[in-house]
Amino acid sequence: MRTKNVLLATAFLLVGSLTADAATTSGAITNAETWSGTVLLKGDVTVTPSGSLTILPGTRVECDPRGDDQIGGLHTSRIELIVNEGTLTAVGTAVSPITFTAGILSTNPPQPGDWYGIRLNTTNATLRQCIVEYGKESLRVEGGSAVLESCTFRASEGSGVSFTVSGSLTDCLMAENGTGVTVGAGTFVLTGCTLTNNSGSGIRLDSSTVTMLATKVVGNAGSGLEGPGGTVVLGQDSEVGATNLMA
């Protein structure tokens, strides 16, 4: 199921791509789309292998809180933006970042866990100068690889960023989440990142190898590092608070 403003759908037929302004979107993206302005999601959006989604600077993607008209994904009552072997290009600027957030209910401000987050299983994803907030997990990297630079992942119920495959983060901030970053088995590089003010640990490792370059893991309520174990390489200008890693 996929719903869109009729006029916008007509524009797509005329120009070959869709620019969504105050649109409501749910379902599969199988061709090229471009989002701008404010995009209101009512259910999971999946970018399929034949699809591509470009999000322009200053775009605000708002997810209907605690609902999902697709009733699918990892959480059937939380909206997910899923890139399943498709292409995602979300490149904002310092002045006009792209924001992924929860919509505002009439009685409540956004809360952590109001939507699920972004899920990536692709080799063609770039997030730069983005803010991702109020999800269960702001970003979950499940397969492939992604360019993740100069982004803020905050106010998530669980992890700001979760990796189940190897990956890297550059110049990113993870703050006010349950856990800053969770990494599974694999190799990870954090460069110029800050993980702070998370209610749990800064980084949770599970048989991981993590290299930190100019990265600060400080001021978290839990340990700087915790989990079943792993290997941590601290490069120059890196700082980590107390650790609690099992041997």
C-alpha positions, 0 to 999 in steps of 0.5 A: 500500500502506498499513498501520496498526494494526487497532485504530487503523483501527477508531477512524478509522471511529468518530470520522472521524479517525485518531490514530496512537500507535506506528503504522506508516504507509506509502502515500497519505492521502486523507482527514483524519488526525491523528497523535500520540505516536510514528508509525513510517513504513515507506515514503513517505507522500503527502498527496493533494489530498483528504487532510489531515494534522494532527500534534499537539504533541510527536509524534515521527515516526520513519522506518525508516532507509535503507529505503522499502517504497513504493520510490518518490519521489525516492529509492527507498530513503529515506522521504519525507513528500510533500504533493502539493496536500494539507494539512499542519498541523504546529504544535508548541510551544516545550515540545512541538515536533514531531520528524521523525527517523530511527528507531534501528537496533539497532547504529547511532544515526541518521545524516544521510541515513537518510531523505529528508525532507519534500517540499512541493508545496502552498499549504496547509502550516504547519510551526511549532515543528518539528525535522527531522533526519537526512534527505538534505534536511530540507525541500524546497519544490517548489511552492506556498507554505508557512508555515515558522516557528520550526523547526530543520532539522539534521543533513541530508546535503545542504541543511537547506532547499531551495527550487525556488520562491520562499518564506520562513523565519521564526525558523528554525535551520539547523545541522549540514547539508551546506548551510544553505539552497539557493535556486533562481531566485525571491525569498526572505526570511529573517527572524530566522534563524540558519545556522551550523555547516554543513559547507558554505556557509550559503546557496547561490544560483542566480539568486536574490534573497534578503532577510535581516532580522535573520538570521545566516549565520556559523560555517559551514565553507564560505562564508556565501554561494556559488553561480552568483550572485544578489542579496542584500539585507542588512537591519538586524541581519543578518550574513554570513560570507565570500562566494563568488558568481560574477558 
